[in-house]
Structures are given as C-alpha cells and as structure tokens.
Amino acid sequence: MPAERSLVIMKAGSAPASVVARMGDYEDWIRATLPDDIRVHIAFAQRVDRLPALSSVAGCIITGSPAMVTDREPWSLALERWTIGAVEHGVPTLGICYGHQLLAQALGGEVADRPNGVEIGTVQVRRTADGESDPLFGRLPAEFGAQTIHWQSVVRLPSKAVLLAQTDADELHAFRYGLNAWGVQFHPEFSAAAMAGHFDVLAGALTRQGVDAERLAAAIATTPDAQSILPAFVRHAMRRVL
C-alpha cells in the first residue's frame, strides 16, 4: 500500500467500558485481523473537522456504535456526507453494524427500529445467490456463523444495492453498492470473548426486554468465516492502490 495512503478505521463509537478495559475496542479487534504491514489510521467520526482527506484513504472501515443512525446527530450526518464522497470516488468502504446502517441511509436506503427487538449473539448468516460471486462473500460457505448485536436494521436497501446475506431475523443483513462499498450488520471483528463480554454488560437489560440472555450467551461460538471478511476487504483495497 503506498505510504501516502492509509486504511482508515473510522471510529463511530465504542464497546461497553468494561469490555474495552479488558480486551480493547472495535479498532483494536479490527487491527488484530489485518496483516502487519498495513498502514492504519484511526479517525474519530465525532471530530467532524478532522475527517481525513479522501486522497489519503486507501480504504475505510466504519465501526459500530451504541448511537442510532436514525437520530441523525450532526456528527453522523457529516460522516454520511463524507461516506457518500468516499463511495463516489471509488474508495473501498466497509460499514460494520452502525457503519452498515449509516452507509445504507447515506445512499438512499432506510433504517428503522426492529419491531421484534434486538438481534444478539452468534447467528447463522445465509449468503444469497448474488453473494456467490461477490469479492468478499463468494469465498465464504453458503451459511456461516457471525456475531451480532443491533436494535435497528436496514429495512430498505439503496436502489442500486445488491443483497448479499440474510439471517432468520434480518432479511437485509449485508449488501454491496457498486464495486467497492459493503455493509455488514454482523461484527466480523468480534471474538467469542467480545460477544460474551457484551452479554455480561447487557444481561439485565436484555432480560427485562424478554430476551433469554442466558440461553443466547451459552450458544456463543467462534466465527472464523465472518472474521475473514476483514482481511478479504483489505486485500480488495490494496489491489485498488497497488
């Protein structure tokens, strides 16, 4: 990757403080999946006056966040505008959870609260027929495990988006827009321990919402196929700039 360009991890939020204290945050988990020779720059989405120039970006991964894209906070709207510019300039972009929803909303899709509440835990993701030929999803099994936690979902894709994957609880779980932009509702950066850590923090709230947190926590499994999305995305970004 040319020295003047970096892979940007756009930090839109943080994991729960107790999880971060024990095992790091979203950007640390993403970096752990990447080759050591990748030049990485951490950008903070709330610092709207310091978003990186697109000319310096080899690719961008937008993290999850406890925020909701439908709140349309000023920093989030600024990030939407920056993301639209990245997509228009062909910058490889991967949105994770909040980033997935922000990407969909920015490009003309719709995000809304989930009528059945949170989707959380290790879930089975099914690749669609279009996913079979996708640069990231085509290398994956037709069905694979992934970690997820979200109270909102994409309910309408952007008009030119291609649906790549679904779960039983989320029909629009992953998509591609054009040749270089992807959104994934699941968390490819989560280890089983990170997923368990979220249950530790949220167990009481989940139980009050009628979620069988104990059963779902007991079913947490490792998800190497989902985690492979991250290095696959970086390889795609590197091919663009080499």
N, C-alpha and C positions, 0 to 999 in steps of 0.2 A: 504494500500500500504506500503510495507516495507520501513523503514526510510531511508535506504541507496539508494533507487531508487526514482527518481522524474519523473513526467510528464514534458517533455521538450517542451516549446514553442519556436520553432526555428524562430527567428525574421529575416525575409528576407528583410524587408523594412518597410516603414511607410505610413500611410494615409496622405493626404494633411495637411500641418502645421496648417491651420486654423481649420480644423476638430479636429486634435489632441488637440489643445489648448482648445477647447470647451467640448470635450467628451471623450478624451483619444485615445488610439491607438489600433491596432489589438490585441495585447496581453491582454490589459485591457478588451476588449469586449469578448475575449475567456474565460478569467478567470471568468467573470461575469456569465457565463453559467454553471460553474462547481461546484461540491459540495465543501463546505468549508474545508473539511478535506483532500483534495488532495494536496499533496506536489508538488509544481510547481517550475521549474527552467527556467528562461528566458535566452536563449542563443542567441548570435548575429552572424548571418551567415557570416558577413564580417570579423569577428575575427577568421580567419581560424586556428590559432594556439591555440585557446581555445574552440574548439568544444568538447562537453562532451564525456567522455569515454562511450562506449555502455553499459558497465557493470553497469553504474549508471542510465540508462534510462529505465523507466517502459513503456514509450510510448512517441511518438513525434508528435507534430502538427507543420507543416511548414506553415508559414503565407504567405499572399500575398505580393506583392512588385510592385512598379512602374517600376522596371527593367524588361528586357525581357530575357527569358532563352536562346533565340537564339543568344544573344550577347556573350554567353559563357565567361563571365567575370571570372577571376581567382577564386574569392571567390565562385562563383556559381558552377564552376566545382569541387572545393573542397567539396562543400556541396553535389553535386551529388555523389561523391565518398563516403562520409560519409553516405548518404542515402542508397546507394547500400549495404554498410556494415550492416546498421540497418535492412534492409529487409532480407538479408541473415541470420542474427542472430535471425530472428523472432520477432524483436521489433515492436510492433504495431505502425504504421505510418499513419498519415493523412495529405495529402497535400491539401492546400486551394489555389485556383487561381494560383498564381505563383508556389506555392508548388505542386499543381496538375500537372502543366506542367513540372516542374523540375523532379518530380517522373516519369512521363511518359518518358521523354527524357533519364533519367538515366537508365531506364530499357529496353531501346531499341526502344521506340516509337519515334514519330516525332511531332514537334511543328512548327507552321508557322503563319505568319500574316493572319488575317481574310480578305478574299477578299471583303467582304461587310462592313468592318469597325467594329466599336465597338458594342458589345452586352452589354447593360447597362439598369439598372432599375430592377423592380420587374418582373420576368419572371415565366412562368409556366414550371415546370420540370416534365417530364413523366418517371416513373420508367419502366424499361424493364422487360421482363419475368424473366431474371436471377436475377433482383433486388428483386423479390418477396421473395426469400429465403436467401437474404443477411442479415448478422447480424445487419447492420446499416440501410439499406434501406427497409428491409422487414417489419419493423414496421410502415412505412410511408404510406400515401394514394397513390393510383396509380398515382395521379397528385397533385402537391403541389407548392406553391409559394416560390420563393427564390430570394435573391438579387445578382446581378452580375454586373461586370464591367471588360471587357477584350478586348484588341485589338489583342491578339493572341489566338490560340486554339490548342488543341491536334488534329492533323489530321490523326495520325495513332497510335493505341494503341500498347503497348508491346505485343509480340506474345502470351504470356500466360495470358494476362489480360482478365477480364470479364467485359463487358459493363453493367453498372447499370442504367444509366439515360441519357435522351436527352432533348433538348429544340428545338423549331422550328428553331432556328438559330445556334444550335451547336449539332451535332449528337453524339459527344463523350464527354458528359458533366460530367460524373462520371464513375469511374471504380474501380475494386478491382484487386489486384495482389496477388496471393497466398491466405493465410488465414488471414493476418494481415496488409495489406497495401491498403490504399484507396486514390484516388484522386478525389476531387470535384472542378469543375470550379466555382461554386457559392460560396458565402461568408456566411456560416452558422452563423458567429459571428456578421454580420451586423444587426443592428436595422433599422427600417424605418427611424429614425432620421439620422443615419450614412449614409444611402443611399442618403437621401436628402442633406446632407452636401457635398457629392461628386458632386452632381448636381450644388450646389451653386458655387463650385470652377470651375467646368468644363463647365458650361453652354455656355460661349462664344466660347470655342474651339469646343464643340460639334456642335453648330450651324454652324460654319464655315465648319465642315465636313459633313453638310447636315442632321444632326440628329435633330429631333423635340424634343429638350430637354424639352421644356415646357410641351408638352403632356406626355412624359415619366415620368417627375417629378410629374405630377398631378396623375399618376397612381400608385405611390408607396404605398405599403400596408405592413402590418406586416406579418412576415413569421415564425410563431412558429414551423411549421413542419420541415423546413430547420434547424432552430436553435437546434432542438432536436438531430441532428446528433452529436453534440459535447459531451453532456453527455453520449450518447449511445457509442461513441467511447471510452470514459474514462472508462465506465463500462467494455467494452471488454478488455481494457488494464489491469484493476485491476484484472479481472479473471485470466489473464495470470500469474500474480505475487503473487497472494494470496496462 
